[in-house]
Amino acid sequence: MAIEVNRPAVENARRLIRAGEVVRDDRDAWSEAAPTADEENSFIEEHGWTEFSHWHLGIDKEQNRETKGAYSFPFGDFRKVHRSGVISGESRAGQHDHTEIRDELRALLELIDAE
């Protein structure tokens, strides 16, 4: 498994944050705010895999890009960036030695907190 930074997702997150499309929730809120499997499926059906990928900072290019297994480190609910999702992802990325993804998430958190 070779998870890399998904650059289009980074740009999507930055654009949303700059536009004020952010939920400034606490770390523990992500378990409730994260999209459910049904919500993910509905989003994919309506918007496609490319748009789905833009909500995940990690991508495993060895996986089929039309499977959920190719994407990791979600940061929002398909409408807004959630501070809790960014914090959760940063923590997980650090635990699993995905330092580049961790650093991108940390930069997003700094951007959120600066706004």
C-alpha positions in Angstrom: 0.0 0.0 0.0 1.5 3.3 -1.2 -0.6 6.1 0.1 0.3 9.5 -1.3 -1.0 13.0 -0.9 -4.0 13.6 -3.2 -3.1 17.1 -4.5 -6.5 17.9 -6.0 -8.0 17.2 -2.6 -5.6 19.5 -0.9 -6.6 22.3 -3.4 -10.3 21.5 -2.9 -9.8 21.8 0.9 -7.9 25.1 0.7 -10.5 26.6 -1.7 -13.3 25.6 0.6 -11.5 26.9 3.7 -10.8 30.3 2.0 -14.5 30.5 1.0 -15.5 30.0 4.6 -17.0 26.5 3.9 -15.8 25.2 7.3 -17.4 23.6 10.3 -15.3 24.6 13.3 -16.1 21.7 15.5 -14.1 19.9 18.1 -11.9 16.8 17.6 -14.5 14.4 19.0 -17.2 15.5 16.6 -15.8 13.7 13.6 -17.3 10.4 14.6 -20.7 11.9 14.2 -19.9 14.3 11.3 -18.1 11.8 9.0 -20.2 10.7 6.1 -21.8 7.3 6.4 -21.3 4.5 3.8 -24.8 5.3 2.4 -23.9 9.0 2.2 -20.7 8.2 0.4 -22.5 5.9 -2.0 -25.1 8.6 -2.8 -22.4 11.1 -3.4 -20.5 8.8 -5.7 -23.7 8.1 -7.7 -24.5 11.7 -8.0 -21.0 13.2 -8.5 -18.7 10.4 -9.6 -15.4 9.0 -8.3 -13.3 12.1 -9.2 -15.4 14.4 -7.0 -15.4 11.7 -4.3 -11.6 11.6 -4.4 -11.4 15.4 -3.9 -12.7 14.9 -0.3 -9.8 12.5 0.7 -6.2 13.7 1.3 -4.8 10.2 0.8 -4.8 8.2 -2.4 -3.4 4.7 -3.0 -2.6 4.7 -6.7 -2.1 0.9 -6.6 -5.8 0.5 -5.9 -8.6 0.7 -8.4 -9.6 4.4 -8.4 -13.2 3.4 -8.6 -13.3 1.8 -5.2 -13.4 3.4 -1.8 -10.3 1.5 -0.8 -8.2 3.8 -3.0 -9.0 6.9 -0.8 -8.2 7.7 2.8 -8.0 10.7 5.2 -11.4 12.3 4.6 -11.8 15.8 5.8 -15.4 16.8 5.2 -19.0 15.9 4.6 -19.1 16.6 0.9 -20.3 20.2 1.6 -17.9 21.6 4.1 -14.5 21.0 5.6 -14.8 19.8 9.2 -12.1 20.9 11.6 -12.7 17.6 13.5 -12.0 15.6 10.3 -8.7 17.5 9.7 -7.6 16.9 13.3 -8.6 13.2 13.2 -6.8 12.7 9.9 -3.6 14.5 11.1 -3.5 12.2 14.2 -4.0 9.1 12.1 -1.5 10.1 9.5 1.1 10.7 12.2 0.4 7.3 13.8 0.9 5.5 10.5 4.0 7.5 9.4 2.3 9.3 6.5 4.3 12.4 7.3 3.5 14.3 4.1 -0.2 13.8 4.5 0.1 14.7 8.2 1.9 17.9 7.3 -0.7 18.8 4.7 -3.5 18.3 7.3 -1.5 20.4 9.8 -1.3 23.2 7.3 -5.1 23.0 6.6 -5.7 23.1 10.4 -3.5 26.2 10.6 -5.5 27.8 7.7 -8.8 27.0 9.4 -7.6 28.4 12.8 -6.2 31.6 11.1 -9.5 32.4 9.4 
